[in-house]
């Protein structure tokens, strides 16, 4: 039997409402103006003979690296702000209860919200592809590289978006959930990098300064595993592989002493891990949204009171 | 159609529902009456799948609301006591959005939504942004929204709250039409005279338990038997009081300007005996009747509340 594909009603509604606003057109314009400005400025710096005396065509792909970094940074900052209010905003507008009395499941509500946030970001990214394609005029970056970039954008948007959705389910107010979602971003982008740096530094200090040992310090490659959760590291790994042909993450892991398999396939493993974590965050979010869930902690409190 | 068996719900130490029992037949127009915090909204939210009960069971058309809440939701149209607005959405788009949730899209959705908006007298406001509608219109739109999947049961939590008399009247008319269409309606309200006019059955809830249930006439007549007798005598009032005091069923007597108010707990035959004893002593009795109550006085008596009710 042929099954008719149906659009998620929340996604359909949000898309219609968002796209027809003047605000969205303004977003697309400003976003692309920023990227165009950066691209033209980089182009000018690299190819203006009066400034450089020599034109180095090999460094032309730096424009691509800069644009990708700017796009990812924007996504990491914009998506949580969008998704953090998706459920909390419905609560504030008193529309969530009505949605929950319909046949829509919490999963459908959450996925609809995430879909609409991501599709808005993807629209921004797709609209910016002509700007990024400026590097094709010089060469060095292929279509496959661009495709890889789009995949990274999509995964990053899902990942940081699901952080925002979970934060939105945990708090009643949009302000609180926005703060929490940026807290998640700080943990994912900064704390995960600090862990291996601290572990590596401490192990070297202990090995060489305290133990006065010689040779290779102990393997602390395991401490780099949390970096699989870091979307910035994934992007850096991608840019360096595409731009310079070297995987700096693999090199860093070798320096720390191990995890060769993870190091070799860092890019794909990190994407898979981030997608897995996104699925987990969304699963928790839909559990939080289910009005008929068991609230165990309350019962525990009651039992404690009774036992007293 | 709806069966609630020993339903319990606590909010911390506050008991919202205390082994509530209730059954509502198909096609009934059931009015849920009770003071604030009595458990009306909690019961409605449990039936609508918005709240988990701590104990007991609730069934809608034989389906357990806790175990099969999605099936129950397809049978219920719920209207809360507030109205949530989506910015930048027209009334018809608001309706179509909810229709799409139930898989109704395209032209069929537009046709259905226009029919429902016509039913609630909002057809001419279809292209208006929801935000720009009056409160009464929003309430009616919300009612139309709850009908989009043609539910058998409508659960309406104070649908007329905050409305002006005209909007209330319009809402009452729409609800009357829906009842005639065969919908089972559960409505909670503080506006008791309106409930008395609309509902086929009334349930009075207090402290989470059902205190009384029946038709408006049944409830009023049941409580009327404990109402005082009002006796109007044209002359010899003191002698009449003396005769009344001799009757063992008379509890208390108070004198008003034109009437003697007698606290009397007895059946109709005993009332007739009391009247006969007055007539036998040739007291000129001009009127002899039980003071009648309305739903409001019954509500106050049953719930023991002294709060002023609106309406």
Interface residues (C-beta under 8 A of the other chain):
Chain A: X6 X9 X12 X13 X16 X17 X20 X21 X90 X93 X94 X95 X96 X97 X98 X99 X100 X101 X102 X103 X104 X105 X291 X292 X293 X294
Chain B: X48 X49 X50 X51 X52 X66 X69 X70 X73 X74 X76 X78 X80 X82 X83 X84 X85 X86 X87 X88 X89 X93 X97 X98 X100 X101 X102 X103 X105 X142 X145 X149
